[in-house]
Amino acid sequence: MAKFKKKSGGGTPAISTASLPDIVFMLLFFFMVTTVMREVTLLVENTKPNATEIKKLERKSLVTYIYVGKPKQQYIPQVGSEPRVQLNDAFARVDEIQQYVITEREAINEAERPLMTVSIKADEDVKMGLITDIKQELRKANSLKINYSTRKGEVYGDE
Amino acid sequence: MKFRKRHLPEINTGSMADIAFLLLIFFLVTTTIDVDAGIQRKLPPIEEGPVPIIHQRNVLTILINANGKLMVEDQEVPLKELHEATLRFLDNNRDQSCSYCEGPGHHDLFDNPQKAVISLQSDRHTTYQLYVAVQNELNRAYQSLRNREAERLYGRKFEELDSSRQKKVSELFPKKISEAEPFKL
């Protein structure tokens, strides 16, 4: 005959926390998979313009970024307040872009070089003159696939 | 004979949650759910061949000036109407060679979508924001025409087609946007 021991004390049983690590791990994996580490520190203001008809950039390894915008407040004493180009972690002149793009292209596997895309991440207040100069440099470097980086949103905002 | 299970001391997993939380918080902080998206464009190569002769009628000139005003074929057009204006031009079927166009076949507008070229000219002082907006509107015009054709031919939206069909539909309305150097003042 089986014996059942009666539990001492009649309080509510403690909730098992054994599955807590599983839940947390699940969240953890989600974030690990979706995370994109910021590869550069931004030295320029970067509010991207709005657009609706956008395409996602795939194959991050084939994308080269060019940041354009006004320098951030703390860099204004050194470089002035005129919009500047940022390549990697430093300010650059427009005529350095050609070399930069060529160097980046060299780093890509030869078969995939034609797929390289240059993503222009420019601030919405930048003037077209500078953008056109950049585009001209990209044409010189023969890097013709470009992407104007935008946010998703309506374009008629300020009318 | 009875085997008695040897009793191994259990590892305490109570701190597992703490470790996982720590990692979780690290990833939460460093993560930027920043989908990289934007407007795709292809630049023309720098070595220029002979300039093809294009009839003026087949060129839709869009000017963007420094004050944020748009001009389409000598007429000021607000940004909101650019999409409509572009559609009117693209869908025109003047020489009756485009069986799928629905436009009225107006005399001054494009011969057919195959010949259509959009010339986009901006000023050096035009803001990038407006430029992107205009590019966006042009994309929207092409996209709505392509959607219409995709719907007609395959009964689906353009994005839902596979890439070979997408290509076919795109060829019905090829995107030819020419950008002149911005004029200097």
Interface residues (C-beta under 8 A of the other chain):
Chain A: T17 A18 L20 P21 V24 F25 L27 L28 F31 M32 T34 T35 V36 M37 R38 P49 N50 A51 T52 E53 I54 K55 K56 L57 K60 V63 T117 S119 A122 D123 E124 D125 V126 K127 M128 G129 I131 T132 K135 L138 R139 K140 N142 L144 K145 I146 N147 Y148 S149 T150 K152 V155 Y156 E159
Chain B: T13 G14 M16 A17 A20 F21 L23 L24 F27 L28 T30 T31 T32 I33 D34 V35 D36 A37 G38 I39 Q40 R41 K42 L43 P44 P45 I46 I64 P78 L79 K80 S122 D123 R124 H125 T126 T127 Y128 Q129 Y131 V132 A133 Q135 N136 E137 N139 R140 Q143 E181 P182
